[in-house]
């Protein structure tokens, strides 16, 4: 099982929220993509387009 620091993740999400409030949607999305990638790497999974689960409606 991976060791993810929930406090650091929460702080980074807070930063993304601040960016959104400032109106820079593109930067916020890019930061979320970076955070997701880092979390998946820490979890030891690889993003595989063929094996990806379908997105739920709120992710579309």
mmCIF file of the N, C-alpha and C atoms, coordinates in Angstrom:
data_MODEL
# 
_entry.id   MODEL 
# 
loop_
_atom_site.group_PDB 
_atom_site.id 
_atom_site.type_symbol 
_atom_site.label_atom_id 
_atom_site.label_alt_id 
_atom_site.label_comp_id 
_atom_site.label_asym_id 
_atom_site.label_entity_id 
_atom_site.label_seq_id 
_atom_site.pdbx_PDB_ins_code 
_atom_site.Cartn_x 
_atom_site.Cartn_y 
_atom_site.Cartn_z 
_atom_site.occupancy 
_atom_site.B_iso_or_equiv 
_atom_site.pdbx_formal_charge 
_atom_site.auth_seq_id 
_atom_site.auth_comp_id 
_atom_site.auth_asym_id 
_atom_site.auth_atom_id 
_atom_site.pdbx_PDB_model_num 
ATOM 1   N N  . UNK A 1 1  ? 0.839   -1.176 0.000   1.00 0.00 ? 1  UNK A N  1 
ATOM 2   C CA . UNK A 1 1  ? 0.000   0.000  0.000   1.00 0.00 ? 1  UNK A CA 1 
ATOM 3   C C  . UNK A 1 1  ? 0.891   1.248  0.000   1.00 0.00 ? 1  UNK A C  1 
ATOM 4   N N  . UNK A 1 2  ? 0.471   2.247  -0.730  1.00 0.00 ? 2  UNK A N  1 
ATOM 5   C CA . UNK A 1 2  ? 1.289   3.442  -0.858  1.00 0.00 ? 2  UNK A CA 1 
ATOM 6   C C  . UNK A 1 2  ? 1.129   4.357  0.345   1.00 0.00 ? 2  UNK A C  1 
ATOM 7   N N  . UNK A 1 3  ? 2.125   5.182  0.540   1.00 0.00 ? 3  UNK A N  1 
ATOM 8   C CA . UNK A 1 3  ? 2.112   6.118  1.652   1.00 0.00 ? 3  UNK A CA 1 
ATOM 9   C C  . UNK A 1 3  ? 1.889   7.525  1.096   1.00 0.00 ? 3  UNK A C  1 
ATOM 10  N N  . UNK A 1 4  ? 0.632   7.964  1.067   1.00 0.00 ? 4  UNK A N  1 
ATOM 11  C CA . UNK A 1 4  ? 0.282   9.266  0.507   1.00 0.00 ? 4  UNK A CA 1 
ATOM 12  C C  . UNK A 1 4  ? 0.006   10.223 1.662   1.00 0.00 ? 4  UNK A C  1 
ATOM 13  N N  . UNK A 1 5  ? 0.650   11.371 1.625   1.00 0.00 ? 5  UNK A N  1 
ATOM 14  C CA . UNK A 1 5  ? 0.471   12.384 2.665   1.00 0.00 ? 5  UNK A CA 1 
ATOM 15  C C  . UNK A 1 5  ? -0.795  13.192 2.375   1.00 0.00 ? 5  UNK A C  1 
ATOM 16  N N  . UNK A 1 6  ? -1.857  12.890 3.096   1.00 0.00 ? 6  UNK A N  1 
ATOM 17  C CA . UNK A 1 6  ? -3.153  13.528 2.855   1.00 0.00 ? 6  UNK A CA 1 
ATOM 18  C C  . UNK A 1 6  ? -3.087  15.036 3.060   1.00 0.00 ? 6  UNK A C  1 
ATOM 19  N N  . UNK A 1 7  ? -2.289  15.499 3.993   1.00 0.00 ? 7  UNK A N  1 
ATOM 20  C CA . UNK A 1 7  ? -2.175  16.934 4.244   1.00 0.00 ? 7  UNK A CA 1 
ATOM 21  C C  . UNK A 1 7  ? -1.582  17.656 3.035   1.00 0.00 ? 7  UNK A C  1 
ATOM 22  N N  . UNK A 1 8  ? -0.543  17.082 2.433   1.00 0.00 ? 8  UNK A N  1 
ATOM 23  C CA . UNK A 1 8  ? 0.055   17.698 1.246   1.00 0.00 ? 8  UNK A CA 1 
ATOM 24  C C  . UNK A 1 8  ? -0.921  17.701 0.076   1.00 0.00 ? 8  UNK A C  1 
ATOM 25  N N  . UNK A 1 9  ? -1.669  16.620 -0.076  1.00 0.00 ? 9  UNK A N  1 
ATOM 26  C CA . UNK A 1 9  ? -2.667  16.560 -1.153  1.00 0.00 ? 9  UNK A CA 1 
ATOM 27  C C  . UNK A 1 9  ? -3.725  17.631 -0.929  1.00 0.00 ? 9  UNK A C  1 
ATOM 28  N N  . UNK A 1 10 ? -4.194  17.765 0.297   1.00 0.00 ? 10 UNK A N  1 
ATOM 29  C CA . UNK A 1 10 ? -5.203  18.777 0.614   1.00 0.00 ? 10 UNK A CA 1 
ATOM 30  C C  . UNK A 1 10 ? -4.672  20.183 0.344   1.00 0.00 ? 10 UNK A C  1 
ATOM 31  N N  . UNK A 1 11 ? -3.413  20.442 0.671   1.00 0.00 ? 11 UNK A N  1 
ATOM 32  C CA . UNK A 1 11 ? -2.822  21.751 0.415   1.00 0.00 ? 11 UNK A CA 1 
ATOM 33  C C  . UNK A 1 11 ? -2.740  22.034 -1.079  1.00 0.00 ? 11 UNK A C  1 
ATOM 34  N N  . UNK A 1 12 ? -2.406  21.019 -1.859  1.00 0.00 ? 12 UNK A N  1 
ATOM 35  C CA . UNK A 1 12 ? -2.322  21.216 -3.311  1.00 0.00 ? 12 UNK A CA 1 
ATOM 36  C C  . UNK A 1 12 ? -3.701  21.427 -3.921  1.00 0.00 ? 12 UNK A C  1 
ATOM 37  N N  . UNK A 1 13 ? -4.702  20.738 -3.387  1.00 0.00 ? 13 UNK A N  1 
ATOM 38  C CA . UNK A 1 13 ? -6.075  20.966 -3.854  1.00 0.00 ? 13 UNK A CA 1 
ATOM 39  C C  . UNK A 1 13 ? -6.504  22.385 -3.510  1.00 0.00 ? 13 UNK A C  1 
ATOM 40  N N  . UNK A 1 14 ? -6.136  22.848 -2.335  1.00 0.00 ? 14 UNK A N  1 
ATOM 41  C CA . UNK A 1 14 ? -6.448  24.222 -1.931  1.00 0.00 ? 14 UNK A CA 1 
ATOM 42  C C  . UNK A 1 14 ? -5.796  25.222 -2.888  1.00 0.00 ? 14 UNK A C  1 
ATOM 43  N N  . UNK A 1 15 ? -4.578  24.938 -3.311  1.00 0.00 ? 15 UNK A N  1 
ATOM 44  C CA . UNK A 1 15 ? -3.899  25.800 -4.276  1.00 0.00 ? 15 UNK A CA 1 
ATOM 45  C C  . UNK A 1 15 ? -4.656  25.834 -5.600  1.00 0.00 ? 15 UNK A C  1 
ATOM 46  N N  . UNK A 1 16 ? -5.111  24.675 -6.050  1.00 0.00 ? 16 UNK A N  1 
ATOM 47  C CA . UNK A 1 16 ? -5.883  24.611 -7.292  1.00 0.00 ? 16 UNK A CA 1 
ATOM 48  C C  . UNK A 1 16 ? -7.175  25.414 -7.150  1.00 0.00 ? 16 UNK A C  1 
ATOM 49  N N  . UNK A 1 17 ? -7.825  25.323 -6.004  1.00 0.00 ? 17 UNK A N  1 
ATOM 50  C CA . UNK A 1 17 ? -9.042  26.104 -5.770  1.00 0.00 ? 17 UNK A CA 1 
ATOM 51  C C  . UNK A 1 17 ? -8.742  27.601 -5.813  1.00 0.00 ? 17 UNK A C  1 
ATOM 52  N N  . UNK A 1 18 ? -7.625  28.007 -5.244  1.00 0.00 ? 18 UNK A N  1 
ATOM 53  C CA . UNK A 1 18 ? -7.229  29.415 -5.301  1.00 0.00 ? 18 UNK A CA 1 
ATOM 54  C C  . UNK A 1 18 ? -7.019  29.869 -6.747  1.00 0.00 ? 18 UNK A C  1 
ATOM 55  N N  . UNK A 1 19 ? -6.406  29.008 -7.546  1.00 0.00 ? 19 UNK A N  1 
ATOM 56  C CA . UNK A 1 19 ? -6.184  29.328 -8.953  1.00 0.00 ? 19 UNK A CA 1 
ATOM 57  C C  . UNK A 1 19 ? -7.525  29.471 -9.680  1.00 0.00 ? 19 UNK A C  1 
ATOM 58  N N  . UNK A 1 20 ? -8.459  28.585 -9.371  1.00 0.00 ? 20 UNK A N  1 
ATOM 59  C CA . UNK A 1 20 ? -9.791  28.678 -9.986  1.00 0.00 ? 20 UNK A CA 1 
ATOM 60  C C  . UNK A 1 20 ? -10.490 29.969 -9.598  1.00 0.00 ? 20 UNK A C  1 
ATOM 61  N N  . UNK A 1 21 ? -10.407 30.333 -8.324  1.00 0.00 ? 21 UNK A N  1 
ATOM 62  C CA . UNK A 1 21 ? -11.038 31.570 -7.858  1.00 0.00 ? 21 UNK A CA 1 
ATOM 63  C C  . UNK A 1 21 ? -10.427 32.773 -8.576  1.00 0.00 ? 21 UNK A C  1 
ATOM 64  N N  . UNK A 1 22 ? -9.141  32.697 -8.860  1.00 0.00 ? 22 UNK A N  1 
ATOM 65  C CA . UNK A 1 22 ? -8.472  33.781 -9.576  1.00 0.00 ? 22 UNK A CA 1 
ATOM 66  C C  . UNK A 1 22 ? -8.868  33.820 -11.045 1.00 0.00 ? 22 UNK A C  1 
ATOM 67  N N  . UNK A 1 23 ? -9.538  32.786 -11.525 1.00 0.00 ? 23 UNK A N  1 
ATOM 68  C CA . UNK A 1 23 ? -10.045 32.778 -12.886 1.00 0.00 ? 23 UNK A CA 1 
ATOM 69  C C  . UNK A 1 23 ? -9.162  32.098 -13.918 1.00 0.00 ? 23 UNK A C  1 
ATOM 70  N N  . UNK A 1 24 ? -8.098  31.449 -13.489 1.00 0.00 ? 24 UNK A N  1 
ATOM 71  C CA . UNK A 1 24 ? -7.192  30.795 -14.436 1.00 0.00 ? 24 UNK A CA 1 
ATOM 72  C C  . UNK A 1 24 ? -7.528  29.301 -14.520 1.00 0.00 ? 24 UNK A C  1 
ATOM 73  N N  . UNK A 1 25 ? -8.562  29.010 -15.286 1.00 0.00 ? 25 UNK A N  1 
ATOM 74  C CA . UNK A 1 25 ? -9.064  27.643 -15.381 1.00 0.00 ? 25 UNK A CA 1 
ATOM 75  C C  . UNK A 1 25 ? -8.028  26.711 -16.008 1.00 0.00 ? 25 UNK A C  1 
ATOM 76  N N  . UNK A 1 26 ? -7.330  27.168 -17.035 1.00 0.00 ? 26 UNK A N  1 
ATOM 77  C CA . UNK A 1 26 ? -6.343  26.314 -17.703 1.00 0.00 ? 26 UNK A CA 1 
ATOM 78  C C  . UNK A 1 26 ? -5.223  25.886 -16.758 1.00 0.00 ? 26 UNK A C  1 
ATOM 79  N N  . UNK A 1 27 ? -4.729  26.805 -15.952 1.00 0.00 ? 27 UNK A N  1 
ATOM 80  C CA . UNK A 1 27 ? -3.677  26.460 -14.992 1.00 0.00 ? 27 UNK A CA 1 
ATOM 81  C C  . UNK A 1 27 ? -4.201  25.511 -13.924 1.00 0.00 ? 27 UNK A C  1 
ATOM 82  N N  . UNK A 1 28 ? -5.426  25.724 -13.488 1.00 0.00 ? 28 UNK A N  1 
ATOM 83  C CA . UNK A 1 28 ? -6.016  24.850 -12.479 1.00 0.00 ? 28 UNK A CA 1 
ATOM 84  C C  . UNK A 1 28 ? -6.148  23.429 -13.023 1.00 0.00 ? 28 UNK A C  1 
ATOM 85  N N  . UNK A 1 29 ? -6.625  23.301 -14.246 1.00 0.00 ? 29 UNK A N  1 
ATOM 86  C CA . UNK A 1 29 ? -6.753  21.973 -14.851 1.00 0.00 ? 29 UNK A CA 1 
ATOM 87  C C  . UNK A 1 29 ? -5.402  21.301 -15.008 1.00 0.00 ? 29 UNK A C  1 
ATOM 88  N N  . UNK A 1 30 ? -4.414  22.066 -15.438 1.00 0.00 ? 30 UNK A N  1 
ATOM 89  C CA . UNK A 1 30 ? -3.069  21.497 -15.597 1.00 0.00 ? 30 UNK A CA 1 
ATOM 90  C C  . UNK A 1 30 ? -2.517  21.032 -14.255 1.00 0.00 ? 30 UNK A C  1 
ATOM 91  N N  . UNK A 1 31 ? -2.726  21.827 -13.204 1.00 0.00 ? 31 UNK A N  1 
ATOM 92  C CA . UNK A 1 31 ? -2.256  21.427 -11.879 1.00 0.00 ? 31 UNK A CA 1 
ATOM 93  C C  . UNK A 1 31 ? -2.961  20.176 -11.385 1.00 0.00 ? 31 UNK A C  1 
ATOM 94  N N  . UNK A 1 32 ? -4.249  20.035 -11.688 1.00 0.00 ? 32 UNK A N  1 
ATOM 95  C CA . UNK A 1 32 ? -4.979  18.819 -11.313 1.00 0.00 ? 32 UNK A CA 1 
ATOM 96  C C  . UNK A 1 32 ? -4.434  17.610 -12.061 1.00 0.00 ? 32 UNK A C  1 
ATOM 97  N N  . UNK A 1 33 ? -4.104  17.785 -13.340 1.00 0.00 ? 33 UNK A N  1 
ATOM 98  C CA . UNK A 1 33 ? -3.517  16.698 -14.123 1.00 0.00 ? 33 UNK A CA 1 
ATOM 99  C C  . UNK A 1 33 ? -2.176  16.267 -13.544 1.00 0.00 ? 33 UNK A C  1 
ATOM 100 N N  . UNK A 1 34 ? -1.374  17.233 -13.142 1.00 0.00 ? 34 UNK A N  1 
ATOM 101 C CA . UNK A 1 34 ? -0.070  16.934 -12.540 1.00 0.00 ? 34 UNK A CA 1 
ATOM 102 C C  . UNK A 1 34 ? -0.262  16.192 -11.224 1.00 0.00 ? 34 UNK A C  1 
ATOM 103 N N  . UNK A 1 35 ? -1.176  16.678 -10.385 1.00 0.00 ? 35 UNK A N  1 
ATOM 104 C CA . UNK A 1 35 ? -1.442  16.028 -9.103  1.00 0.00 ? 35 UNK A CA 1 
ATOM 105 C C  . UNK A 1 35 ? -1.924  14.601 -9.312  1.00 0.00 ? 35 UNK A C  1 
ATOM 106 N N  . UNK A 1 36 ? -2.843  14.398 -10.250 1.00 0.00 ? 36 UNK A N  1 
ATOM 107 C CA . UNK A 1 36 ? -3.347  13.058 -10.543 1.00 0.00 ? 36 UNK A CA 1 
ATOM 108 C C  . UNK A 1 36 ? -2.209  12.141 -10.963 1.00 0.00 ? 36 UNK A C  1 
ATOM 109 N N  . UNK A 1 37 ? -1.361  12.613 -11.860 1.00 0.00 ? 37 UNK A N  1 
ATOM 110 C CA . UNK A 1 37 ? -0.239  11.814 -12.336 1.00 0.00 ? 37 UNK A CA 1 
ATOM 111 C C  . UNK A 1 37 ? 0.688   11.414 -11.193 1.00 0.00 ? 37 UNK A C  1 
ATOM 112 N N  . UNK A 1 38 ? 0.993   12.362 -10.327 1.00 0.00 ? 38 UNK A N  1 
ATOM 113 C CA . UNK A 1 38 ? 1.874   12.076 -9.192  1.00 0.00 ? 38 UNK A CA 1 
ATOM 114 C C  . UNK A 1 38 ? 1.234   11.078 -8.230  1.00 0.00 ? 38 UNK A C  1 
ATOM 115 N N  . UNK A 1 39 ? -0.062  11.208 -7.990  1.00 0.00 ? 39 UNK A N  1 
ATOM 116 C CA . UNK A 1 39 ? -0.754  10.277 -7.095  1.00 0.00 ? 39 UNK A CA 1 
ATOM 117 C C  . UNK A 1 39 ? -0.781  8.870  -7.690  1.00 0.00 ? 39 UNK A C  1 
ATOM 118 N N  . UNK A 1 40 ? -1.029  8.767  -8.993  1.00 0.00 ? 40 UNK A N  1 
ATOM 119 C CA . UNK A 1 40 ? -1.021  7.455  -9.634  1.00 0.00 ? 40 UNK A CA 1 
ATOM 120 C C  . UNK A 1 40 ? 0.364   6.826  -9.593  1.00 0.00 ? 40 UNK A C  1 
ATOM 121 N N  . UNK A 1 41 ? 1.393   7.653  -9.775  1.00 0.00 ? 41 UNK A N  1 
ATOM 122 C CA . UNK A 1 41 ? 2.759   7.141  -9.691  1.00 0.00 ? 41 UNK A CA 1 
ATOM 123 C C  . UNK A 1 41 ? 3.052   6.626  -8.289  1.00 0.00 ? 41 UNK A C  1 
ATOM 124 N N  . UNK A 1 42 ? 2.649   7.384  -7.274  1.00 0.00 ? 42 UNK A N  1 
ATOM 125 C CA . UNK A 1 42 ? 2.866   6.953  -5.897  1.00 0.00 ? 42 UNK A CA 1 
ATOM 126 C C  . UNK A 1 42 ? 2.091   5.683  -5.579  1.00 0.00 ? 42 UNK A C  1 
ATOM 127 N N  . UNK A 1 43 ? 0.924   5.542  -6.173  1.00 0.00 ? 43 UNK A N  1 
ATOM 128 C CA . UNK A 1 43 ? 0.104   4.356  -5.933  1.00 0.00 ? 43 UNK A CA 1 
ATOM 129 C C  . UNK A 1 43 ? 0.636   3.153  -6.698  1.00 0.00 ? 43 UNK A C  1 
ATOM 130 N N  . UNK A 1 44 ? 1.586   3.388  -7.606  1.00 0.00 ? 44 UNK A N  1 
ATOM 131 C CA . UNK A 1 44 ? 2.196   2.291  -8.335  1.00 0.00 ? 44 UNK A CA 1 
ATOM 132 C C  . UNK A 1 44 ? 1.381   1.819  -9.516  1.00 0.00 ? 44 UNK A C  1 
ATOM 133 N N  . UNK A 1 45 ? 0.473   2.639  -9.996  1.00 0.00 ? 45 UNK A N  1 
ATOM 134 C CA . UNK A 1 45 ? -0.323  2.255  -11.158 1.00 0.00 ? 45 UNK A CA 1 
ATOM 135 C C  . UNK A 1 45 ? 0.152   3.023  -12.372 1.00 0.00 ? 45 UNK A C  1 
ATOM 136 N N  . UNK A 1 46 ? -0.095  2.473  -13.514 1.00 0.00 ? 46 UNK A N  1 
ATOM 137 C CA . UNK A 1 46 ? 0.237   3.126  -14.770 1.00 0.00 ? 46 UNK A CA 1 
ATOM 138 C C  . UNK A 1 46 ? -1.054  3.452  -15.491 1.00 0.00 ? 46 UNK A C  1 
ATOM 139 N N  . UNK A 1 47 ? -1.119  4.622  -16.079 1.00 0.00 ? 47 UNK A N  1 
ATOM 140 C CA . UNK A 1 47 ? -2.299  4.994  -16.845 1.00 0.00 ? 47 UNK A CA 1 
ATOM 141 C C  . UNK A 1 47 ? -2.274  4.218  -18.152 1.00 0.00 ? 47 UNK A C  1 
ATOM 142 N N  . UNK A 1 48 ? -3.324  3.444  -18.361 1.00 0.00 ? 48 UNK A N  1 
ATOM 143 C CA . UNK A 1 48 ? -3.425  2.645  -19.572 1.00 0.00 ? 48 UNK A CA 1 
ATOM 144 C C  . UNK A 1 48 ? -4.755  2.971  -20.230 1.00 0.00 ? 48 UNK A C  1 
ATOM 145 N N  . UNK A 1 49 ? -4.715  3.638  -21.369 1.00 0.00 ? 49 UNK A N  1 
ATOM 146 C CA . UNK A 1 49 ? -5.929  4.076  -22.045 1.00 0.00 ? 49 UNK A CA 1 
ATOM 147 C C  . UNK A 1 49 ? -6.880  2.938  -22.359 1.00 0.00 ? 49 UNK A C  1 
ATOM 148 N N  . UNK A 1 50 ? -6.364  1.757  -22.705 1.00 0.00 ? 50 UNK A N  1 
ATOM 149 C CA . UNK A 1 50 ? -7.218  0.631  -23.051 1.00 0.00 ? 50 UNK A CA 1 
ATOM 150 C C  . UNK A 1 50 ? -7.928  0.058  -21.832 1.00 0.00 ? 50 UNK A C  1 
ATOM 151 N N  . UNK A 1 51 ? -7.287  0.114  -20.676 1.00 0.00 ? 51 UNK A N  1 
ATOM 152 C CA . UNK A 1 51 ? -7.857  -0.482 -19.477 1.00 0.00 ? 51 UNK A CA 1 
ATOM 153 C C  . UNK A 1 51 ? -8.542  0.545  -18.584 1.00 0.00 ? 51 UNK A C  1 
ATOM 154 N N  . UNK A 1 52 ? -8.618  1.779  -19.046 1.00 0.00 ? 52 UNK A N  1 
ATOM 155 C CA . UNK A 1 52 ? -9.211  2.829  -18.219 1.00 0.00 ? 52 UNK A CA 1 
ATOM 156 C C  . UNK A 1 52 ? -10.697 2.578  -18.025 1.00 0.00 ? 52 UNK A C  1 
ATOM 157 N N  . UNK A 1 53 ? -11.155 2.856  -16.814 1.00 0.00 ? 53 UNK A N  1 
ATOM 158 C CA . UNK A 1 53 ? -12.573 2.713  -16.521 1.00 0.00 ? 53 UNK A CA 1 
ATOM 159 C C  . UNK A 1 53 ? -13.335 3.870  -17.147 1.00 0.00 ? 53 UNK A C  1 
ATOM 160 N N  . UNK A 1 54 ? -14.591 3.621  -17.520 1.00 0.00 ? 54 UNK A N  1 
ATOM 161 C CA . UNK A 1 54 ? -15.375 4.732  -18.076 1.00 0.00 ? 54 UNK A CA 1 
ATOM 162 C C  . UNK A 1 54 ? -15.561 5.836  -17.047 1.00 0.00 ? 54 UNK A C  1 
ATOM 163 N N  . UNK A 1 55 ? -15.607 7.055  -17.529 1.00 0.00 ? 55 UNK A N  1 
ATOM 164 C CA . UNK A 1 55 ? -15.742 8.197  -16.629 1.00 0.00 ? 55 UNK A CA 1 
ATOM 165 C C  . UNK A 1 55 ? -17.180 8.333  -16.159 1.00 0.00 ? 55 UNK A C  1 
ATOM 166 N N  . UNK A 1 56 ? -17.332 8.774  -14.931 1.00 0.00 ? 56 UNK A N  1 
ATOM 167 C CA . UNK A 1 56 ? -18.672 9.038  -14.433 1.00 0.00 ? 56 UNK A CA 1 
ATOM 168 C C  . UNK A 1 56 ? -19.155 10.354 -15.040 1.00 0.00 ? 56 UNK A C  1 
ATOM 169 N N  . UNK A 1 57 ? -20.449 10.610 -15.080 1.00 0.00 ? 57 UNK A N  1 
ATOM 170 C CA . UNK A 1 57 ? -20.973 11.792 -15.766 1.00 0.00 ? 57 UNK A CA 1 
ATOM 171 C C  . UNK A 1 57 ? -20.370 13.115 -15.312 1.00 0.00 ? 57 UNK A C  1 
ATOM 172 N N  . UNK A 1 58 ? -20.035 13.274 -14.057 1.00 0.00 ? 58 UNK A N  1 
ATOM 173 C CA . UNK A 1 58 ? -19.499 14.548 -13.604 1.00 0.00 ? 58 UNK A CA 1 
ATOM 174 C C  . UNK A 1 58 ? -18.063 14.774 -14.055 1.00 0.00 ? 58 UNK A C  1 
ATOM 175 N N  . UNK A 1 59 ? -17.400 13.731 -14.571 1.00 0.00 ? 59 UNK A N  1 
ATOM 176 C CA . UNK A 1 59 ? -16.032 13.879 -15.064 1.00 0.00 ? 59 UNK A CA 1 
ATOM 177 C C  . UNK A 1 59 ? -15.997 14.228 -16.552 1.00 0.00 ? 59 UNK A C  1 
ATOM 178 N N  . UNK A 1 60 ? -17.106 14.106 -17.225 1.00 0.00 ? 60 UNK A N  1 
ATOM 179 C CA . UNK A 1 60 ? -17.135 14.320 -18.674 1.00 0.00 ? 60 UNK A CA 1 
ATOM 180 C C  . UNK A 1 60 ? -17.073 15.796 -18.977 1.00 0.00 ? 60 UNK A C  1 
# 
